[in-house]
């Protein structure tokens, strides 16, 4: 059974940094891309960043240059390094991938990030 577990969220002041982690298990097929999404309170879930197994990354304009997505294939981890955080980054952050087996996105439970003074 596929399982995704996010961690690393918390409270941070503006300008601070956090590193989110996503531990994956139960995946016995190749995953061509991994994604991070976020959902502010009362808003829809939005795409933030993606990592391609073939090489390359892509970012939402508002996080470009501040966030870095990476993948550790040995330990089955996906990371989101977040620097120079601003209050607008406050949200629950989720990692996800598209499963060709279930033909849906698989999601973790999310981790809360709060940026405030």
C-alpha positions in Angstrom: 0.0 0.0 0.0 1.3 3.4 -1.0 2.0 5.8 1.9 3.3 9.3 1.9 4.2 11.1 5.1 5.1 14.8 5.2 7.1 16.4 8.0 9.2 19.4 8.8 6.5 22.1 9.0 6.2 24.5 11.8 6.1 28.2 12.7 8.8 30.5 11.3 9.2 34.3 11.2 9.3 36.1 7.8 12.7 35.6 6.2 13.2 32.3 7.8 13.7 28.8 6.4 12.2 25.4 6.6 12.9 22.1 5.0 9.9 19.8 4.3 10.4 16.1 3.9 8.1 13.5 2.3 8.8 9.8 3.1 7.3 7.4 0.6 6.7 3.7 0.9 4.9 0.9 -0.9 5.8 2.2 -4.4 7.0 -0.7 -6.6 6.9 1.1 -9.9 8.8 4.1 -11.4 7.4 7.6 -10.7 8.3 10.0 -13.4 7.5 13.2 -11.4 7.0 14.3 -7.8 5.1 17.4 -6.8 4.6 19.7 -3.8 1.2 21.4 -3.4 0.0 23.8 -0.7 -3.4 24.7 0.6 -3.9 28.0 2.6 -6.8 28.0 5.0 -10.1 28.5 3.2 -8.5 28.3 -0.3 -7.9 25.6 -2.9 -4.9 23.4 -3.1 -2.3 24.8 -5.5 0.7 23.5 -7.2 4.1 24.7 -5.9 6.9 22.7 -7.4 7.7 19.6 -9.3 10.7 17.3 -9.9 11.2 15.2 -13.0 13.0 11.8 -12.9 14.3 12.6 -16.3 15.9 15.7 -14.9 14.7 19.2 -14.2 12.5 21.1 -11.9 9.6 23.6 -12.2 8.3 26.1 -9.7 5.3 28.4 -9.2 6.4 31.9 -10.0 5.9 33.2 -6.5 8.4 30.7 -5.0 10.9 30.6 -7.8 14.4 31.4 -6.4 13.3 30.7 -2.8 12.2 27.1 -2.9 14.1 24.0 -4.0 12.6 20.6 -4.7 14.8 17.5 -4.6 14.5 13.8 -4.5 16.6 11.1 -2.7 15.9 7.9 -4.6 18.0 5.8 -2.3 16.0 6.7 0.8 12.7 7.3 -1.0 12.4 10.9 0.1 11.3 14.1 -1.5 12.3 17.5 0.0 11.2 21.1 -0.3 13.8 23.5 0.9 12.0 26.8 1.6 14.0 30.0 2.2 13.1 33.7 2.7 9.6 32.7 3.7 6.8 35.2 3.6 3.4 35.2 5.3 1.8 34.3 2.0 3.6 30.9 2.1 1.5 30.0 5.1 -0.4 26.8 4.2 -0.6 23.0 4.6 2.0 21.5 2.3 1.5 18.2 0.6 3.7 16.0 -1.5 2.1 13.9 -4.3 2.7 11.8 -7.4 0.5 10.4 -10.1 0.1 6.7 -9.8 -0.3 4.8 -13.1 -1.7 1.9 -11.1 -4.6 3.7 -9.5 -4.7 6.5 -12.1 -5.0 9.1 -9.4 -2.7 11.3 -7.4 -1.6 9.8 -4.2 -1.4 12.3 -1.2 0.0 12.5 2.2 -1.6 14.0 5.3 0.2 17.3 4.8 2.3 19.4 7.1 1.4 22.9 8.3 3.7 25.8 7.6 3.0 29.1 9.4 5.0 32.3 8.6 4.3 35.2 10.9 5.8 37.6 13.4 
